[in-house]
């Protein structure tokens, strides 16, 4: 399972409910259909600029912080060793 699947699934549902195609949403946020597809599938997360444009296009439904990388547990990440 990909890292960002939950947010991608939320975006998929938003697009369906809002009657957006990937292509039309990508155009709206100044991106490419393939990028939106990869975000929806959980393969990638948008950078801060694209995340901000997604926030604007979704009337705040998706905040840039929603796409933040999952924080690792310092006890298992080697931090401080």
Backbone torsions as a table, in degrees:
resi	resn	phi	psi	omega
1	UNK	NA	140.5	-177.2
2	UNK	-78.0	158.5	-176.2
3	UNK	-63.3	-37.7	-168.6
4	UNK	-109.8	27.8	-175.2
5	UNK	-63.4	-41.6	-177.1
6	UNK	-60.3	-47.2	179.2
7	UNK	-66.0	-39.1	178.3
8	UNK	-62.5	-40.6	177.6
9	UNK	-66.5	-38.8	175.9
10	UNK	-61.2	-42.2	178.8
11	UNK	-64.4	-42.2	177.6
12	UNK	-56.9	-48.1	179.3
13	UNK	-62.5	-41.5	178.4
14	UNK	-59.8	-46.3	-179.0
15	UNK	-62.7	-41.2	179.5
16	UNK	-63.9	-48.9	-178.5
17	UNK	-64.3	-36.4	-178.1
18	UNK	-86.0	-1.3	179.4
19	UNK	59.7	40.4	174.7
20	UNK	-98.6	139.6	166.1
21	UNK	-86.2	162.0	175.7
22	UNK	-57.1	-43.2	-176.6
23	UNK	-64.7	-46.0	-178.1
24	UNK	-68.0	-37.0	177.1
25	UNK	-67.0	-42.1	178.6
26	UNK	-59.2	-43.0	178.1
27	UNK	-62.2	-43.3	-179.7
28	UNK	-59.7	-39.2	-177.1
29	UNK	-96.4	5.5	176.5
30	UNK	72.8	38.5	-179.0
31	UNK	-129.1	-164.2	178.8
32	UNK	-115.7	151.6	179.2
33	UNK	-55.9	-39.6	-178.1
34	UNK	-65.1	-34.0	177.5
35	UNK	-68.1	-44.8	178.1
36	UNK	-61.4	-40.0	177.8
37	UNK	-60.6	-44.1	-179.8
38	UNK	-68.7	-34.1	175.5
39	UNK	-66.3	-46.5	-179.1
40	UNK	-61.6	-35.3	-178.1
41	UNK	-81.7	-6.1	178.2
42	UNK	85.2	8.5	-179.1
43	UNK	-73.0	-35.7	-178.1
44	UNK	-137.6	166.2	170.7
45	UNK	-120.3	151.7	-179.1
46	UNK	-73.3	149.3	172.1
47	UNK	-69.5	174.2	-175.1
48	UNK	-60.6	-38.9	-179.6
49	UNK	-64.4	-49.0	179.8
50	UNK	-67.4	-39.2	178.4
51	UNK	-60.6	-37.4	177.7
52	UNK	-67.9	-38.2	177.7
53	UNK	-69.7	-35.2	175.6
54	UNK	-64.8	-41.2	177.8
55	UNK	-58.4	-46.8	-179.4
56	UNK	-64.1	-42.6	-177.3
57	UNK	-70.1	-23.4	-178.7
58	UNK	-104.2	14.7	-179.1
59	UNK	52.0	42.3	175.0
60	UNK	84.1	4.4	179.1
61	UNK	-61.5	-34.7	179.0
62	UNK	-121.1	115.6	177.9
63	UNK	-90.8	150.7	177.6
64	UNK	-53.6	-34.3	179.9
65	UNK	-67.3	-20.2	176.8
66	UNK	-62.2	-26.1	-175.5
67	UNK	-97.6	3.5	-178.1
68	UNK	-58.7	146.7	179.0
69	UNK	-61.8	146.5	177.1
70	UNK	-65.4	128.4	-179.7
71	UNK	-75.6	136.8	178.7
72	UNK	-88.8	158.2	179.0
73	UNK	-78.4	121.1	-178.9
74	UNK	-56.2	-28.0	-179.1
75	UNK	-67.9	-24.6	-178.1
76	UNK	-113.8	-3.3	-175.7
77	UNK	-96.7	-4.1	-179.4
78	UNK	86.0	2.8	179.3
79	UNK	-67.7	133.6	176.3
80	UNK	79.1	11.4	179.2
81	UNK	-94.8	NA	NA
